[in-house]
């Protein structure tokens, strides 16, 4: 069967930040515009599994219009995440503008992979596995789809399972199912899947995985709240997990997601419209995937509704404690960002609501260099923060397998 895919790019508008960059669209900052968008390839693994879905890539478009600091914020697996990154790395943009000058701007783009055959395709919303450090991901060698629902109908499911050392799915558990009648077919199909198992240093290991998908007709009409359309209401809201990197950095804030809540109360089509970074965007999506809603209503019928949700990340530190308020890394095209491995904070600040903004370079050894305070609420706080930041350590940014130095800005604040 000949399958087609259609990549779609959407730039997400957010509020501009006060740091020197990267900026966010709004408050006088214009959005970067793609002017050359080579289409992504379809992975052989996705063809074999006959799956489609949407990958969302977050990136910074630098002042020359080049994509940098790329990361997948909505993965669907099957090799399509990697294909999406490969494609976006080759894109070219008209850069964002602030006060007449080209500036680096953070945005995100969507890439939709479609086989062109809804009924014969598994519509993957998200597939991922928790991998040990240095492990390869399990790749699909064989898949079996549940029978398609009757014409005009659809079914969705979320499953957890382990991919064994032999590449066999074990310990299957259905977390959510749009209709209980589909359970036997869904379980029977997933038991037939086979994987190239995960390996660590060449040895196969078992890993836990989670798959969220739909079969049959995908909902096409998505309504906006208002004009007779009621808002979906959360009825089950598990708290998000904290990423270890963000916890070490005492990083807190709010991730804002745009989602679609379907007529069965299931969230889908996640888009980050206010990002925090340090792994918290991904944790926010993972949490909201588990949320359940009372569906929005139109003329007495449940309908799919577009909604915006906030996911708050708060630590239980005492109010006066120092914490990281914002940060950004200016990584070049194709490079990974630095990752925080060690932090240090001063004691209780001398004044209430103290703040210090710091710029620095993270060198190839993961050490902060060229540290400068850009702004501070008071001299004592500035001295303490600069002394503490010198003790921070990072996994350095990598490009072409080699560590590189990258500029970084951080904003520290005390209190709430």
C-alpha positions as CSV (number, residue, x, y, z in Angstrom):
1,X,0.0,0.0,0.0
2,X,1.3,3.4,-0.9
3,X,1.2,5.7,2.1
4,X,1.4,9.5,2.2
5,X,2.3,11.9,4.9
6,X,1.6,15.6,5.3
7,X,3.8,17.7,7.5
8,X,2.1,20.7,9.1
9,X,4.0,23.5,10.9
10,X,2.3,25.6,13.5
11,X,4.0,28.4,15.4
12,X,2.8,28.8,19.0
13,X,2.4,32.2,20.4
14,X,3.5,32.9,24.0
15,X,4.4,35.8,26.2
16,X,7.8,37.4,25.7
17,X,10.3,36.9,28.6
18,X,12.5,39.6,30.1
19,X,15.8,37.7,29.8
20,X,18.1,38.6,26.9
21,X,16.9,35.6,24.9
22,X,15.7,33.4,23.5
23,X,12.5,35.4,23.5
24,X,8.9,34.2,23.1
25,X,6.4,35.6,20.7
26,X,4.4,38.6,21.9
27,X,5.0,41.9,23.6
28,X,6.8,43.3,20.6
29,X,8.5,40.0,19.5
30,X,7.4,38.7,16.2
31,X,7.2,35.0,15.3
32,X,9.8,33.3,13.2
33,X,8.3,32.1,9.9
34,X,9.4,28.9,8.1
35,X,10.5,29.7,4.5
36,X,12.1,26.4,3.6
37,X,10.5,23.2,5.0
38,X,11.9,19.9,3.6
39,X,9.3,17.2,4.4
40,X,10.2,14.5,6.9
41,X,10.7,10.9,5.7
42,X,8.5,8.1,7.0
43,X,10.4,5.6,9.1
44,X,10.5,2.0,8.1
45,X,9.4,1.0,11.6
46,X,6.3,3.2,11.3
47,X,5.5,1.8,7.8
48,X,5.8,-1.7,9.2
49,X,3.5,-0.9,12.1
50,X,1.1,1.1,9.8
51,X,0.9,3.9,12.3
52,X,0.4,7.7,12.0
53,X,0.4,10.6,14.4
54,X,1.7,14.0,15.3
55,X,5.1,14.9,16.5
56,X,5.7,18.3,18.2
57,X,9.2,19.8,18.2
58,X,10.3,22.7,20.4
59,X,13.1,24.8,19.1
60,X,14.9,28.1,19.2
61,X,15.1,30.0,15.9
62,X,18.3,32.0,16.1
63,X,18.9,35.5,14.7
64,X,20.1,34.1,11.4
65,X,16.9,32.0,11.0
66,X,18.5,28.7,11.9
67,X,16.8,26.1,14.1
68,X,18.7,25.3,17.3
69,X,18.0,23.6,20.7
70,X,15.6,21.1,19.1
71,X,13.7,18.7,21.4
72,X,10.6,16.5,20.9
73,X,7.9,17.6,23.3
74,X,5.2,15.2,22.0
75,X,6.8,11.9,20.9
76,X,4.9,9.1,19.1
77,X,7.8,6.7,18.7
78,X,8.3,4.2,15.9
79,X,11.2,6.2,14.6
80,X,9.0,9.2,13.6
81,X,10.4,11.4,16.4
82,X,13.9,11.0,15.0
83,X,12.6,11.7,11.4
84,X,10.8,14.8,12.6
85,X,14.0,16.2,14.2
86,X,16.0,15.4,11.1
87,X,13.6,17.3,9.0
88,X,13.3,20.4,11.2
89,X,17.1,20.7,11.5
90,X,17.2,21.4,7.8
91,X,14.4,24.0,7.9
92,X,15.2,27.7,7.3
93,X,13.2,30.6,8.9
94,X,12.7,34.3,8.7
95,X,13.9,35.1,12.2
96,X,11.7,36.8,14.9
97,X,12.1,40.5,15.3
98,X,12.2,42.7,18.4
99,X,12.5,46.5,18.1
100,X,13.6,46.1,14.4
101,X,16.4,43.6,15.2
102,X,16.5,39.9,14.5
103,X,16.5,38.0,17.8
104,X,16.5,34.3,18.9
105,X,12.9,33.1,19.5
106,X,11.6,29.9,21.1
107,X,8.7,28.4,19.3
108,X,7.4,24.9,18.3
109,X,6.2,23.2,15.2
110,X,4.0,20.2,14.5
111,X,4.7,17.5,12.0
112,X,1.8,15.3,11.1
113,X,2.5,11.8,9.7
114,X,-0.4,10.3,7.9
115,X,-0.7,7.0,6.0
116,X,-3.8,8.3,4.2
117,X,-5.8,5.3,5.2
118,X,-7.7,5.9,8.4
119,X,-9.4,2.6,8.9
120,X,-6.2,0.5,8.3
121,X,-4.0,2.7,10.5
122,X,-3.2,2.8,14.1
123,X,-3.4,6.5,15.1
124,X,-0.7,6.8,17.7
125,X,-1.1,9.7,20.2
126,X,2.0,8.8,22.3
127,X,4.3,5.8,22.7
128,X,7.3,5.8,25.0
129,X,9.3,3.6,27.3
130,X,11.3,4.3,30.4
131,X,14.9,3.5,29.4
132,X,17.9,3.1,31.7
133,X,20.8,5.5,31.0
134,X,22.6,4.6,27.9
135,X,19.9,2.1,26.7
136,X,18.6,1.7,23.2
137,X,14.9,2.1,22.7
138,X,12.8,-1.0,21.7
139,X,11.8,-0.9,18.0
140,X,8.8,-2.5,16.6
141,X,9.4,-5.6,14.4
142,X,5.8,-6.9,14.2
143,X,2.4,-5.3,14.9
144,X,-1.2,-6.4,14.9
145,X,-4.1,-3.9,14.9
146,X,-7.4,-4.4,16.7
147,X,-10.3,-4.8,14.3
148,X,-11.6,-1.5,13.0
149,X,-14.8,-0.2,14.5
150,X,-17.9,0.1,12.3
151,X,-17.8,2.9,9.7
152,X,-18.0,6.3,11.3
153,X,-17.0,5.1,14.7
154,X,-13.7,5.2,16.6
155,X,-12.1,3.6,19.6
156,X,-9.2,4.8,21.8
157,X,-7.1,3.0,24.4
158,X,-4.1,3.5,26.7
159,X,-2.1,0.5,27.7
160,X,1.0,-0.1,29.8
161,X,3.2,-3.2,29.3
162,X,6.8,-4.4,29.6
163,X,8.9,-5.2,26.6
164,X,10.8,-8.3,27.8
165,X,14.4,-9.2,27.1
166,X,13.1,-11.3,24.2
167,X,11.1,-8.4,22.8
168,X,7.7,-9.8,23.8
169,X,5.1,-7.5,25.5
170,X,4.3,-8.8,29.0
171,X,2.2,-7.6,31.9
172,X,-0.3,-5.9,29.7
173,X,-2.7,-3.5,31.5
174,X,-5.4,-1.3,30.1
175,X,-5.4,2.1,31.8
176,X,-8.2,3.6,29.8
177,X,-10.6,2.4,27.1
178,X,-13.3,4.4,25.3
179,X,-15.6,1.4,25.4
180,X,-15.1,-1.8,27.5
181,X,-16.3,-4.0,24.6
182,X,-13.0,-3.4,22.8
183,X,-10.8,-4.9,25.7
184,X,-10.5,-8.4,24.3
185,X,-9.6,-7.2,20.8
186,X,-7.1,-4.6,22.1
187,X,-5.3,-7.1,24.4
188,X,-5.2,-9.8,21.7
189,X,-3.7,-7.5,19.2
190,X,-1.0,-6.1,21.5
191,X,0.1,-9.6,22.6
192,X,1.1,-10.3,19.0
193,X,3.5,-7.4,18.8
194,X,7.2,-8.1,18.8
195,X,10.2,-5.7,19.4
196,X,13.9,-5.5,18.9
197,X,14.5,-5.5,22.7
198,X,16.2,-2.7,24.6
199,X,19.9,-3.2,25.3
200,X,22.4,-1.7,27.7
201,X,26.1,-2.3,26.8
202,X,24.9,-4.9,24.4
203,X,22.8,-6.9,26.9
204,X,19.0,-7.1,26.5
205,X,16.9,-5.7,29.3
206,X,13.2,-5.4,30.0
207,X,11.6,-1.9,30.0
208,X,8.2,-0.6,30.9
209,X,6.3,1.1,28.1
210,X,3.0,3.1,27.6
211,X,1.0,3.3,24.4
212,X,-1.9,5.6,23.7
213,X,-3.7,5.1,20.4
214,X,-7.0,5.2,18.5
215,X,-8.4,3.0,15.7
216,X,-11.1,3.7,13.1
217,X,-12.5,7.2,12.5
218,X,-10.6,10.0,14.2
219,X,-12.8,12.9,15.5
220,X,-12.8,15.7,13.0
221,X,-15.1,18.4,14.5
222,X,-13.4,20.2,17.3
223,X,-15.3,23.1,18.9
224,X,-14.2,26.1,20.8
225,X,-15.8,27.1,24.2
226,X,-18.6,29.5,23.9
227,X,-21.6,30.1,21.6
228,X,-23.5,27.2,23.1
229,X,-20.4,24.9,23.7
230,X,-19.6,24.2,27.3
231,X,-16.1,23.7,28.7
232,X,-14.8,20.3,29.6
233,X,-14.4,19.9,33.3
234,X,-11.5,17.9,34.9
235,X,-12.9,15.1,37.1
236,X,-9.6,13.3,37.7
237,X,-6.3,15.2,37.9
238,X,-3.2,13.3,39.1
239,X,-0.4,15.6,40.1
240,X,2.6,15.8,37.8
241,X,6.0,14.2,38.7
242,X,9.0,16.5,39.0
243,X,12.0,15.9,36.8
244,X,15.1,15.3,38.8
245,X,17.0,18.1,37.0
246,X,14.3,20.6,37.9
247,X,14.1,19.4,41.5
248,X,17.9,19.9,41.9
249,X,17.5,23.4,40.5
250,X,14.5,24.3,42.7
251,X,12.8,25.2,39.5
252,X,9.1,26.0,39.7
253,X,6.5,27.5,37.5
254,X,3.5,26.7,35.3
255,X,3.4,24.8,32.0
256,X,0.4,25.8,29.8
257,X,-0.9,23.2,27.4
258,X,-3.5,23.5,24.6
259,X,-5.4,20.2,24.3
260,X,-8.4,18.7,22.7
261,X,-10.8,16.9,25.1
262,X,-12.8,14.4,23.0
263,X,-16.4,13.4,23.4
264,X,-15.4,10.6,25.8
265,X,-13.5,13.0,28.1
266,X,-10.0,11.9,26.9
267,X,-7.3,14.5,26.3
268,X,-5.4,14.5,23.0
269,X,-3.4,16.7,20.6
270,X,-1.1,18.3,23.3
271,X,0.7,21.5,22.5
272,X,2.9,23.4,24.9
273,X,2.1,27.1,24.7
274,X,4.1,28.1,27.8
275,X,7.2,26.1,28.4
276,X,9.4,25.7,31.5
277,X,12.1,23.3,30.2
278,X,14.3,21.1,32.3
279,X,12.0,18.1,31.6
280,X,8.9,19.8,33.1
281,X,7.1,20.2,29.7
282,X,7.3,16.5,29.2
283,X,6.2,15.8,32.8
284,X,3.2,18.1,32.3
285,X,2.1,16.3,29.2
286,X,2.5,12.9,30.9
287,X,0.3,14.1,33.8
288,X,-2.5,15.6,31.6
289,X,-2.5,12.4,29.5
290,X,-3.8,10.7,32.7
291,X,-6.4,13.4,33.4
292,X,-10.1,12.6,32.7
293,X,-12.8,15.2,32.0
294,X,-16.5,15.6,31.9
295,X,-16.8,16.3,28.1
296,X,-17.9,19.6,26.7
297,X,-21.5,19.8,25.5
298,X,-23.2,21.3,22.5
299,X,-26.9,21.1,22.1
300,X,-27.1,18.3,24.7
301,X,-24.5,16.2,23.0
302,X,-20.9,15.5,24.1
303,X,-18.4,17.0,21.6
304,X,-14.7,17.4,21.2
305,X,-13.6,20.8,22.6
306,X,-10.3,22.7,22.4
307,X,-9.2,23.8,25.9
308,X,-6.2,25.3,27.7
309,X,-5.0,23.8,30.9
310,X,-2.3,24.8,33.4
311,X,0.0,22.4,35.2
312,X,1.7,23.9,38.2
313,X,5.1,22.7,39.5
314,X,5.7,23.8,43.1
315,X,8.3,22.6,45.6
316,X,7.8,22.4,49.4
317,X,10.6,24.8,50.2
318,X,10.0,27.4,52.8
319,X,8.9,30.7,51.2
320,X,12.1,32.7,51.6
321,X,14.3,30.0,50.0
322,X,16.2,30.8,46.7
323,X,15.1,29.0,43.6
324,X,15.5,29.1,39.8
325,X,12.8,31.2,38.1
326,X,13.9,30.9,34.5
327,X,16.8,29.8,32.3
328,X,17.8,29.5,28.7
329,X,20.6,27.9,26.8
330,X,21.8,29.3,23.4
331,X,22.7,25.9,21.8
332,X,23.9,25.9,18.2
333,X,22.1,23.9,15.4
334,X,22.2,20.2,16.0
335,X,23.7,20.4,19.6
336,X,22.2,19.0,22.8
337,X,21.6,21.4,25.7
338,X,23.6,21.3,28.9
339,X,22.0,19.3,31.7
340,X,22.3,20.3,35.3
341,X,24.1,17.7,37.5
342,X,24.9,19.8,40.6
343,X,23.5,22.9,42.2
344,X,24.1,25.2,45.2
345,X,22.0,27.9,46.7
346,X,22.7,30.6,49.2
347,X,21.0,30.7,52.6
348,X,18.0,32.9,53.5
349,X,18.2,36.2,51.5
350,X,18.7,39.5,53.3
351,X,15.6,41.0,51.9
352,X,12.1,39.7,50.9
353,X,11.5,38.9,47.2
354,X,15.2,39.2,46.3
355,X,16.2,38.5,42.6
356,X,19.3,38.1,40.6
357,X,19.7,37.6,36.8
358,X,22.9,35.9,35.7
359,X,24.6,35.3,32.4
360,X,27.4,32.8,31.8
361,X,29.0,30.3,29.5
362,X,28.8,26.5,30.2
363,X,32.2,25.3,29.0
364,X,33.1,21.9,27.5
365,X,33.8,20.5,31.0
366,X,30.3,21.5,32.2
367,X,31.6,24.4,34.4
368,X,30.1,27.9,34.5
369,X,32.6,30.5,33.2
370,X,32.4,34.3,32.4
371,X,29.8,34.7,35.1
372,X,28.1,38.1,35.2
373,X,25.2,39.5,37.1
374,X,22.9,41.3,34.6
375,X,20.5,42.7,37.3
376,X,20.0,42.3,41.0
377,X,17.6,43.5,43.7
378,X,20.5,44.2,46.1
379,X,24.2,43.9,46.3
380,X,24.3,41.2,49.0
381,X,22.0,38.9,47.1
382,X,24.1,39.4,43.9
383,X,27.4,38.4,45.7
384,X,25.8,35.3,47.2
385,X,24.2,34.1,44.0
386,X,27.4,34.6,42.0
387,X,29.4,32.6,44.5
388,X,26.8,29.8,44.5
389,X,26.5,29.6,40.7
390,X,30.3,29.0,40.5
391,X,29.6,25.7,42.2
392,X,27.0,24.5,39.7
393,X,28.0,21.6,37.3
394,X,26.5,20.4,34.1
395,X,26.7,17.7,31.5
396,X,28.1,19.8,28.7
397,X,26.3,20.5,25.5
398,X,27.3,18.1,22.7
399,X,27.7,18.6,19.0
400,X,28.9,15.9,16.6
401,X,29.9,13.8,19.6
402,X,32.1,16.5,21.1
403,X,31.5,18.8,24.2
404,X,31.1,22.5,23.3
405,X,30.7,25.7,25.3
406,X,27.3,27.5,25.1
407,X,25.9,30.8,26.6
408,X,23.3,30.6,29.3
409,X,21.1,33.0,31.2
410,X,19.5,32.3,34.6
411,X,17.0,34.2,36.8
412,X,17.0,33.5,40.5
413,X,14.3,34.6,43.0
414,X,13.4,34.1,46.6
415,X,9.9,33.7,48.0
416,X,6.8,32.6,46.1
